[in-house]
Every structure is written in C-alpha cells, then in structure tokens.
Amino acid sequence: MHAQVLLQLHIFRYDWAISLVLFGIHLVLLGCLIFRSGYIPKLLGVLLVINGLGWVVDSLGPYLFPNANLGFTFITAFGEIFFMLWLLIRCWKVPNSPVHA
C-alpha cells in the first residue's frame, strides 16, 4: 500500500511538471500576441514571455539542470501579476475595433 501511494504521488508530480511546461508555452505565445497587438502595452508582452520561459525553466530544471540553483525563477511571476492588474484596471478603456462588414 505504501509503495502504491508513493507511485501515485510521483506520477502526479510528473504530470504537474508537464502541465506547468504547457502553461509556460501558453504564456510565451500570449506574450507574443500581446507584443504584436496595439491594444495592450508591449512591456506586458515582454514580461509574459519572460514569465513563460521562467515556468518552463523552473519545471524542466530538475531534469535538464539537476545541479543548478533555480531558486530565482519565482521573480518571473511578476509578468502575470502586472497583466492581471492591467486587465482589472485598464481593460475596460480599450477601444473597440471597427466592425467590418
């Protein structure tokens, strides 16, 4: 029973790491879209790209860089925080694009 519980915990840890890698890729793509759009400041796009790369490096770090100290990657979370605050504060002021018939 103890071995089965440990196996399930390890499987969950691997699944969680893969989901964080996918989330990081999502943030990189979202940051690229924001950088190219004219509605949202380009700085937020750059911060989200850095944030996404931080999630990928943090999740794959134990596998790719087992001896590296990656404790600094928590700093990259500021991209998500600034994007959330921008959406809450300024998003309602974004002008609507003209409707093309």
A tleap script that builds the chain and sets N, CA, C and O, in Angstrom:
source leaprc.protein.ff14SB
mol = sequence {
  NMET HIE ALA GLN VAL LEU LEU GLN LEU HIE
  ILE PHE ARG TYR ASP TRP ALA ILE SER LEU
  VAL LEU PHE GLY ILE HIE LEU VAL LEU LEU
  GLY CYS LEU ILE PHE ARG SER GLY TYR ILE
  PRO LYS LEU LEU GLY VAL LEU LEU VAL ILE
  ASN GLY LEU GLY TRP VAL VAL ASP SER LEU
  GLY PRO TYR LEU PHE PRO ASN ALA ASN LEU
  GLY PHE THR PHE ILE THR ALA PHE GLY GLU
  ILE PHE PHE MET LEU TRP LEU LEU ILE ARG
  CYS TRP LYS VAL PRO ASN SER PRO VAL HIE
  CALA
}
set mol.1.N position { 0.825 -1.185 0.000 }
set mol.1.CA position { 0.000 0.000 0.000 }
set mol.1.C position { 0.882 1.268 0.000 }
set mol.1.O position { 0.607 2.232 -0.714 }
set mol.2.N position { 1.939 1.236 0.814 }
set mol.2.CA position { 2.837 2.383 0.890 }
set mol.2.C position { 3.508 2.642 -0.465 }
set mol.2.O position { 3.647 3.793 -0.880 }
set mol.3.N position { 3.917 1.583 -1.144 }
set mol.3.CA position { 4.559 1.727 -2.455 }
set mol.3.C position { 3.581 2.274 -3.493 }
set mol.3.O position { 3.975 3.060 -4.354 }
set mol.4.N position { 2.333 1.876 -3.425 }
set mol.4.CA position { 1.333 2.373 -4.378 }
set mol.4.C position { 1.078 3.866 -4.173 }
set mol.4.O position { 0.931 4.613 -5.140 }
set mol.5.N position { 1.025 4.288 -2.931 }
set mol.5.CA position { 0.816 5.710 -2.645 }
set mol.5.C position { 2.000 6.531 -3.150 }
set mol.5.O position { 1.806 7.587 -3.752 }
set mol.6.N position { 3.217 6.061 -2.914 }
set mol.6.CA position { 4.394 6.768 -3.409 }
set mol.6.C position { 4.418 6.817 -4.931 }
set mol.6.O position { 4.800 7.833 -5.512 }
set mol.7.N position { 4.018 5.740 -5.575 }
set mol.7.CA position { 3.963 5.722 -7.035 }
set mol.7.C position { 2.965 6.750 -7.556 }
set mol.7.O position { 3.254 7.465 -8.516 }
set mol.8.N position { 1.806 6.827 -6.936 }
set mol.8.CA position { 0.798 7.800 -7.367 }
set mol.8.C position { 1.270 9.237 -7.139 }
set mol.8.O position { 0.998 10.117 -7.956 }
set mol.9.N position { 1.966 9.472 -6.049 }
set mol.9.CA position { 2.499 10.812 -5.792 }
set mol.9.C position { 3.553 11.198 -6.823 }
set mol.9.O position { 3.586 12.345 -7.269 }
set mol.10.N position { 4.401 10.273 -7.201 }
set mol.10.CA position { 5.417 10.559 -8.211 }
set mol.10.C position { 4.770 10.803 -9.580 }
set mol.10.O position { 5.191 11.694 -10.317 }
set mol.11.N position { 3.761 10.021 -9.912 }
set mol.11.CA position { 3.057 10.230 -11.177 }
set mol.11.C position { 2.410 11.605 -11.189 }
set mol.11.O position { 2.464 12.306 -12.199 }
set mol.12.N position { 1.801 11.996 -10.081 }
set mol.12.CA position { 1.195 13.329 -10.009 }
set mol.12.C position { 2.253 14.412 -10.167 }
set mol.12.O position { 2.002 15.410 -10.843 }
set mol.13.N position { 3.407 14.250 -9.576 }
set mol.13.CA position { 4.476 15.239 -9.689 }
set mol.13.C position { 4.924 15.397 -11.138 }
set mol.13.O position { 5.155 16.520 -11.587 }
set mol.14.N position { 5.051 14.306 -11.871 }
set mol.14.CA position { 5.454 14.385 -13.277 }
set mol.14.C position { 4.365 15.039 -14.121 }
set mol.14.O position { 4.657 15.862 -14.988 }
set mol.15.N position { 3.112 14.674 -13.868 }
set mol.15.CA position { 2.004 15.297 -14.599 }
set mol.15.C position { 1.938 16.788 -14.312 }
set mol.15.O position { 1.684 17.581 -15.218 }
set mol.16.N position { 2.160 17.174 -13.082 }
set mol.16.CA position { 2.131 18.584 -12.709 }
set mol.16.C position { 3.247 19.352 -13.405 }
set mol.16.O position { 3.037 20.478 -13.855 }
set mol.17.N position { 4.431 18.755 -13.497 }
set mol.17.CA position { 5.548 19.413 -14.177 }
set mol.17.C position { 5.250 19.595 -15.658 }
set mol.17.O position { 5.575 20.635 -16.231 }
set mol.18.N position { 4.642 18.608 -16.279 }
set mol.18.CA position { 4.288 18.722 -17.695 }
set mol.18.C position { 3.234 19.796 -17.894 }
set mol.18.O position { 3.295 20.547 -18.867 }
set mol.19.N position { 2.268 19.882 -16.987 }
set mol.19.CA position { 1.230 20.911 -17.125 }
set mol.19.C position { 1.819 22.308 -16.957 }
set mol.19.O position { 1.365 23.245 -17.615 }
set mol.20.N position { 2.818 22.470 -16.093 }
set mol.20.CA position { 3.454 23.777 -15.945 }
set mol.20.C position { 4.278 24.147 -17.169 }
set mol.20.O position { 4.378 25.325 -17.513 }
set mol.21.N position { 4.868 23.161 -17.830 }
set mol.21.CA position { 5.580 23.434 -19.084 }
set mol.21.C position { 4.593 23.918 -20.140 }
set mol.21.O position { 4.872 24.879 -20.857 }
set mol.22.N position { 3.443 23.259 -20.239 }
set mol.22.CA position { 2.423 23.690 -21.198 }
set mol.22.C position { 1.892 25.080 -20.859 }
set mol.22.O position { 1.629 25.880 -21.757 }
set mol.23.N position { 1.735 25.368 -19.583 }
set mol.23.CA position { 1.297 26.699 -19.167 }
set mol.23.C position { 2.341 27.749 -19.528 }
set mol.23.O position { 1.994 28.855 -19.941 }
set mol.24.N position { 3.617 27.407 -19.373 }
set mol.24.CA position { 4.686 28.324 -19.749 }
set mol.24.C position { 4.683 28.599 -21.244 }
set mol.24.O position { 4.868 29.741 -21.665 }
set mol.25.N position { 4.473 27.565 -22.049 }
set mol.25.CA position { 4.381 27.758 -23.502 }
set mol.25.C position { 3.193 28.638 -23.848 }
set mol.25.O position { 3.279 29.487 -24.735 }
set mol.26.N position { 2.085 28.436 -23.148 }
set mol.26.CA position { 0.904 29.283 -23.343 }
set mol.26.C position { 1.222 30.745 -23.049 }
set mol.26.O position { 0.814 31.632 -23.799 }
set mol.27.N position { 1.949 31.001 -21.962 }
set mol.27.CA position { 2.296 32.376 -21.621 }
set mol.27.C position { 3.247 32.995 -22.639 }
set mol.27.O position { 3.147 34.188 -22.928 }
set mol.28.N position { 4.163 32.207 -23.184 }
set mol.28.CA position { 5.074 32.723 -24.213 }
set mol.28.C position { 4.269 33.122 -25.446 }
set mol.28.O position { 4.488 34.197 -26.006 }
set mol.29.N position { 3.350 32.278 -25.869 }
set mol.29.CA position { 2.528 32.602 -27.038 }
set mol.29.C position { 1.624 33.804 -26.770 }
set mol.29.O position { 1.460 34.662 -27.638 }
set mol.30.N position { 1.041 33.870 -25.580 }
set mol.30.CA position { 0.207 35.011 -25.225 }
set mol.30.C position { 1.029 36.292 -25.197 }
set mol.30.O position { 0.563 37.336 -25.655 }
set mol.31.N position { 2.238 36.223 -24.669 }
set mol.31.CA position { 3.117 37.391 -24.652 }
set mol.31.C position { 3.463 37.856 -26.053 }
set mol.31.O position { 3.526 39.058 -26.312 }
set mol.32.N position { 3.691 36.906 -26.967 }
set mol.32.CA position { 3.979 37.286 -28.364 }
set mol.32.C position { 2.774 37.966 -29.000 }
set mol.32.O position { 2.931 38.947 -29.727 }
set mol.33.N position { 1.587 37.463 -28.739 }
set mol.33.CA position { 0.378 38.089 -29.284 }
set mol.33.C position { 0.163 39.480 -28.709 }
set mol.33.O position { -0.216 40.403 -29.431 }
set mol.34.N position { 0.400 39.631 -27.425 }
set mol.34.CA position { 0.243 40.937 -26.788 }
set mol.34.C position { 1.274 41.908 -27.339 }
set mol.34.O position { 0.961 43.078 -27.561 }
set mol.35.N position { 2.492 41.448 -27.561 }
set mol.35.CA position { 3.538 42.314 -28.104 }
set mol.35.C position { 3.171 42.823 -29.490 }
set mol.35.O position { 3.471 43.966 -29.835 }
set mol.36.N position { 2.525 41.981 -30.281 }
set mol.36.CA position { 2.153 42.367 -31.642 }
set mol.36.C position { 0.875 43.198 -31.700 }
set mol.36.O position { 0.665 43.929 -32.668 }
set mol.37.N position { 0.029 43.105 -30.699 }
set mol.37.CA position { -1.230 43.856 -30.726 }
set mol.37.C position { -0.964 45.318 -30.376 }
set mol.37.O position { 0.060 45.661 -29.786 }
set mol.38.N position { -1.896 46.148 -30.751 }
set mol.38.CA position { -1.751 47.558 -30.438 }
set mol.38.C position { -2.579 47.993 -29.248 }
set mol.38.O position { -2.539 49.161 -28.863 }
set mol.39.N position { -3.325 47.080 -28.662 }
set mol.39.CA position { -4.222 47.431 -27.572 }
set mol.39.C position { -3.544 47.406 -26.201 }
set mol.39.O position { -3.866 48.208 -25.324 }
set mol.40.N position { -2.628 46.501 -26.033 }
set mol.40.CA position { -2.001 46.281 -24.739 }
set mol.40.C position { -0.544 46.725 -24.839 }
set mol.40.O position { 0.088 46.506 -25.873 }
set mol.41.N position { 0.003 47.339 -23.801 }
set mol.41.CA position { 1.401 47.789 -23.851 }
set mol.41.C position { 2.374 46.639 -24.145 }
set mol.41.O position { 2.211 45.526 -23.645 }
set mol.42.N position { 3.366 46.931 -24.948 }
set mol.42.CA position { 4.346 45.920 -25.358 }
set mol.42.C position { 5.150 45.395 -24.169 }
set mol.42.O position { 5.609 44.253 -24.189 }
set mol.43.N position { 5.321 46.208 -23.147 }
set mol.43.CA position { 6.055 45.773 -21.967 }
set mol.43.C position { 5.377 44.578 -21.301 }
set mol.43.O position { 6.055 43.684 -20.794 }
set mol.44.N position { 4.041 44.556 -21.299 }
set mol.44.CA position { 3.331 43.412 -20.721 }
set mol.44.C position { 3.589 42.150 -21.532 }
set mol.44.O position { 3.700 41.062 -20.968 }
set mol.45.N position { 3.686 42.288 -22.845 }
set mol.45.CA position { 4.009 41.130 -23.675 }
set mol.45.C position { 5.384 40.582 -23.377 }
set mol.45.O position { 5.573 39.369 -23.293 }
set mol.46.N position { 6.348 41.478 -23.216 }
set mol.46.CA position { 7.716 41.051 -22.891 }
set mol.46.C position { 7.747 40.377 -21.520 }
set mol.46.O position { 8.405 39.352 -21.345 }
set mol.47.N position { 7.039 40.951 -20.553 }
set mol.47.CA position { 7.008 40.348 -19.217 }
set mol.47.C position { 6.366 38.964 -19.235 }
set mol.47.O position { 6.813 38.069 -18.519 }
set mol.48.N position { 5.322 38.777 -20.045 }
set mol.48.CA position { 4.687 37.467 -20.113 }
set mol.48.C position { 5.578 36.437 -20.811 }
set mol.48.O position { 5.564 35.262 -20.447 }
set mol.49.N position { 6.347 36.867 -21.805 }
set mol.49.CA position { 7.289 35.942 -22.444 }
set mol.49.C position { 8.348 35.507 -21.434 }
set mol.49.O position { 8.678 34.325 -21.347 }
set mol.50.N position { 8.875 36.455 -20.677 }
set mol.50.CA position { 9.867 36.118 -19.646 }
set mol.50.C position { 9.242 35.211 -18.593 }
set mol.50.O position { 9.879 34.270 -18.120 }
set mol.51.N position { 8.006 35.493 -18.233 }
set mol.51.CA position { 7.297 34.678 -17.247 }
set mol.51.C position { 7.111 33.250 -17.759 }
set mol.51.O position { 7.335 32.289 -17.023 }
set mol.52.N position { 6.703 33.115 -19.015 }
set mol.52.CA position { 6.521 31.779 -19.584 }
set mol.52.C position { 7.818 30.996 -19.647 }
set mol.52.O position { 7.840 29.801 -19.352 }
set mol.53.N position { 8.908 31.667 -20.032 }
set mol.53.CA position { 10.201 30.995 -20.056 }
set mol.53.C position { 10.633 30.597 -18.644 }
set mol.53.O position { 11.269 29.561 -18.448 }
set mol.54.N position { 10.280 31.433 -17.666 }
set mol.54.CA position { 10.588 31.090 -16.275 }
set mol.54.C position { 9.862 29.833 -15.824 }
set mol.54.O position { 10.444 28.999 -15.131 }
set mol.55.N position { 8.584 29.684 -16.210 }
set mol.55.CA position { 7.827 28.480 -15.851 }
set mol.55.C position { 8.431 27.249 -16.515 }
set mol.55.O position { 8.536 26.195 -15.889 }
set mol.56.N position { 8.828 27.379 -17.782 }
set mol.56.CA position { 9.405 26.237 -18.482 }
set mol.56.C position { 10.735 25.833 -17.837 }
set mol.56.O position { 10.976 24.651 -17.588 }
set mol.57.N position { 11.589 26.815 -17.571 }
set mol.57.CA position { 12.888 26.509 -16.967 }
set mol.57.C position { 12.703 25.949 -15.560 }
set mol.57.O position { 13.403 25.015 -15.169 }
set mol.58.N position { 11.776 26.506 -14.804 }
set mol.58.CA position { 11.550 26.034 -13.440 }
set mol.58.C position { 11.010 24.606 -13.426 }
set mol.58.O position { 11.370 23.816 -12.553 }
set mol.59.N position { 10.151 24.272 -14.385 }
set mol.59.CA position { 9.563 22.932 -14.416 }
set mol.59.C position { 10.530 21.896 -14.963 }
set mol.59.O position { 10.551 20.758 -14.494 }
set mol.60.N position { 11.331 22.279 -15.951 }
set mol.60.CA position { 12.273 21.328 -16.542 }
set mol.60.C position { 13.645 21.373 -15.887 }
set mol.60.O position { 14.512 20.559 -16.207 }
set mol.61.N position { 13.847 22.308 -14.982 }
set mol.61.CA position { 15.147 22.469 -14.343 }
set mol.61.C position { 15.676 21.228 -13.661 }
set mol.61.O position { 16.843 20.890 -13.860 }
set mol.62.N position { 14.875 20.525 -12.862 }
set mol.62.CA position { 15.410 19.326 -12.206 }
set mol.62.C position { 15.838 18.232 -13.188 }
set mol.62.O position { 16.663 17.385 -12.849 }
set mol.63.N position { 15.282 18.247 -14.398 }
set mol.63.CA position { 15.624 17.222 -15.378 }
set mol.63.C position { 16.779 17.658 -16.274 }
set mol.63.O position { 17.638 16.848 -16.622 }
set mol.64.N position { 16.801 18.941 -16.648 }
set mol.64.CA position { 17.830 19.431 -17.556 }
set mol.64.C position { 19.067 19.950 -16.823 }
set mol.64.O position { 20.193 19.760 -17.283 }
set mol.65.N position { 18.852 20.600 -15.688 }
set mol.65.CA position { 19.943 21.203 -14.914 }
set mol.65.C position { 19.870 20.720 -13.463 }
set mol.65.O position { 19.508 21.505 -12.586 }
set mol.66.N position { 20.198 19.465 -13.182 }
set mol.66.CA position { 19.982 18.941 -11.828 }
set mol.66.C position { 20.841 19.612 -10.757 }
set mol.66.O position { 20.451 19.624 -9.589 }
set mol.67.N position { 21.986 20.163 -11.116 }
set mol.67.CA position { 22.866 20.762 -10.110 }
set mol.67.C position { 22.735 22.276 -10.031 }
set mol.67.O position { 23.386 22.901 -9.194 }
set mol.68.N position { 21.916 22.876 -10.874 }
set mol.68.CA position { 21.786 24.335 -10.902 }
set mol.68.C position { 20.817 24.810 -9.822 }
set mol.68.O position { 19.842 24.131 -9.500 }
set mol.69.N position { 21.098 25.963 -9.284 }
set mol.69.CA position { 20.212 26.583 -8.306 }
set mol.69.C position { 19.240 27.483 -9.061 }
set mol.69.O position { 19.622 28.548 -9.547 }
set mol.70.N position { 17.990 27.055 -9.158 }
set mol.70.CA position { 16.977 27.802 -9.905 }
set mol.70.C position { 15.976 28.468 -8.970 }
set mol.70.O position { 14.807 28.625 -9.324 }
set mol.71.N position { 16.411 28.851 -7.809 }
set mol.71.CA position { 15.521 29.479 -6.840 }
set mol.71.C position { 15.104 30.888 -7.224 }
set mol.71.O position { 14.169 31.436 -6.640 }
set mol.72.N position { 15.776 31.478 -8.186 }
set mol.72.CA position { 15.482 32.853 -8.597 }
set mol.72.C position { 14.320 32.939 -9.566 }
set mol.72.O position { 13.866 34.046 -9.858 }
set mol.73.N position { 13.816 31.827 -10.080 }
set mol.73.CA position { 12.801 31.884 -11.132 }
set mol.73.C position { 11.441 32.361 -10.623 }
set mol.73.O position { 10.552 32.631 -11.431 }
set mol.74.N position { 11.258 32.473 -9.312 }
set mol.74.CA position { 9.993 32.987 -8.801 }
set mol.74.C position { 9.800 34.454 -9.184 }
set mol.74.O position { 8.673 34.950 -9.186 }
set mol.75.N position { 10.879 35.143 -9.502 }
set mol.75.CA position { 10.802 36.556 -9.879 }
set mol.75.C position { 10.001 36.734 -11.162 }
set mol.75.O position { 9.391 37.783 -11.366 }
set mol.76.N position { 9.995 35.733 -12.024 }
set mol.76.CA position { 9.307 35.857 -13.301 }
set mol.76.C position { 7.791 35.937 -13.144 }
set mol.76.O position { 7.103 36.269 -14.109 }
set mol.77.N position { 7.251 35.648 -11.974 }
set mol.77.CA position { 5.803 35.689 -11.769 }
set mol.77.C position { 5.237 37.093 -11.823 }
set mol.77.O position { 4.018 37.258 -11.872 }
set mol.78.N position { 6.085 38.106 -11.814 }
set mol.78.CA position { 5.581 39.476 -11.862 }
set mol.78.C position { 4.874 39.783 -13.179 }
set mol.78.O position { 4.010 40.659 -13.215 }
set mol.79.N position { 5.215 39.092 -14.251 }
set mol.79.CA position { 4.541 39.297 -15.522 }
set mol.79.C position { 3.058 38.985 -15.426 }
set mol.79.O position { 2.225 39.737 -15.933 }
set mol.80.N position { 2.730 37.883 -14.781 }
set mol.80.CA position { 1.322 37.516 -14.607 }
set mol.80.C position { 0.598 38.523 -13.719 }
set mol.80.O position { -0.545 38.888 -13.994 }
set mol.81.N position { 1.256 38.969 -12.666 }
set mol.81.CA position { 0.626 39.922 -11.745 }
set mol.81.C position { 0.343 41.244 -12.437 }
set mol.81.O position { -0.746 41.798 -12.287 }
set mol.82.N position { 1.316 41.765 -13.203 }
set mol.82.CA position { 1.114 43.030 -13.899 }
set mol.82.C position { 0.043 42.905 -14.972 }
set mol.82.O position { -0.740 43.833 -15.175 }
set mol.83.N position { -0.002 41.764 -15.665 }
set mol.83.CA position { -1.040 41.568 -16.680 }
set mol.83.C position { -2.418 41.514 -16.041 }
set mol.83.O position { -3.373 42.082 -16.571 }
set mol.84.N position { -2.529 40.834 -14.905 }
set mol.84.CA position { -3.810 40.763 -14.206 }
set mol.84.C position { -4.256 42.147 -13.753 }
set mol.84.O position { -5.425 42.506 -13.901 }
set mol.85.N position { -3.331 42.920 -13.202 }
set mol.85.CA position { -3.687 44.270 -12.759 }
set mol.85.C position { -4.064 45.162 -13.936 }
set mol.85.O position { -4.985 45.971 -13.826 }
set mol.86.N position { -3.365 45.027 -15.060 }
set mol.86.CA position { -3.715 45.822 -16.235 }
set mol.86.C position { -5.111 45.457 -16.713 }
set mol.86.O position { -5.886 46.338 -17.082 }
set mol.87.N position { -5.445 44.158 -16.712 }
set mol.87.CA position { -6.782 43.746 -17.136 }
set mol.87.C position { -7.849 44.283 -16.187 }
set mol.87.O position { -8.926 44.679 -16.632 }
set mol.88.N position { -7.567 44.300 -14.901 }
set mol.88.CA position { -8.562 44.785 -13.940 }
set mol.88.C position { -8.733 46.299 -13.985 }
set mol.88.O position { -9.843 46.801 -13.809 }
set mol.89.N position { -7.659 47.022 -14.215 }
set mol.89.CA position { -7.706 48.477 -14.113 }
set mol.89.C position { -7.979 49.134 -15.463 }
set mol.89.O position { -8.840 50.009 -15.554 }
set mol.90.N position { -7.277 48.735 -16.494 }
set mol.90.CA position { -7.325 49.459 -17.758 }
set mol.90.C position { -8.122 48.780 -18.863 }
set mol.90.O position { -8.426 49.421 -19.868 }
set mol.91.N position { -8.457 47.551 -18.717 }
set mol.91.CA position { -9.045 46.809 -19.829 }
set mol.91.C position { -10.379 47.387 -20.275 }
set mol.91.O position { -10.714 47.307 -21.457 }
set mol.92.N position { -11.124 47.947 -19.392 }
set mol.92.CA position { -12.424 48.479 -19.779 }
set mol.92.C position { -12.300 49.733 -20.626 }
set mol.92.O position { -13.293 50.183 -21.198 }
set mol.93.N position { -11.105 50.313 -20.724 }
set mol.93.CA position { -10.884 51.504 -21.536 }
set mol.93.C position { -10.342 51.183 -22.932 }
set mol.93.O position { -10.098 52.102 -23.713 }
set mol.94.N position { -10.150 49.924 -23.260 }
set mol.94.CA position { -9.617 49.549 -24.576 }
set mol.94.C position { -10.670 49.859 -25.634 }
set mol.94.O position { -11.807 49.404 -25.509 }
set mol.95.N position { -10.323 50.624 -26.678 }
set mol.95.CA position { -11.315 50.959 -27.696 }
set mol.95.C position { -11.698 49.732 -28.515 }
set mol.95.O position { -10.880 48.847 -28.765 }
set mol.96.N position { -12.941 49.705 -28.916 }
set mol.96.CA position { -13.422 48.612 -29.750 }
set mol.96.C position { -12.902 48.797 -31.166 }
set mol.96.O position { -12.798 49.921 -31.658 }
set mol.97.N position { -12.579 47.694 -31.813 }
set mol.97.CA position { -12.139 47.777 -33.200 }
set mol.97.C position { -13.362 47.953 -34.086 }
set mol.97.O position { -14.439 47.465 -33.745 }
set mol.98.N position { -13.224 48.635 -35.208 }
set mol.98.CA position { -14.375 48.835 -36.093 }
set mol.98.C position { -14.846 47.514 -36.684 }
set mol.98.O position { -14.043 46.636 -36.998 }
set mol.99.N position { -16.148 47.390 -36.828 }
set mol.99.CA position { -16.730 46.171 -37.365 }
set mol.99.C position { -16.710 46.274 -38.881 }
set mol.99.O position { -17.231 47.229 -39.456 }
set mol.100.N position { -16.102 45.278 -39.525 }
set mol.100.CA position { -16.042 45.237 -40.985 }
set mol.100.C position { -17.126 44.331 -41.503 }
set mol.100.O position { -17.269 43.193 -41.056 }
set mol.101.N position { -17.884 44.834 -42.440 }
set mol.101.CA position { -18.984 44.035 -42.996 }
set mol.101.C position { -18.565 43.259 -44.192 }
set mol.101.O position { -19.375 42.538 -44.774 }
savepdb mol mol.pdb
quit
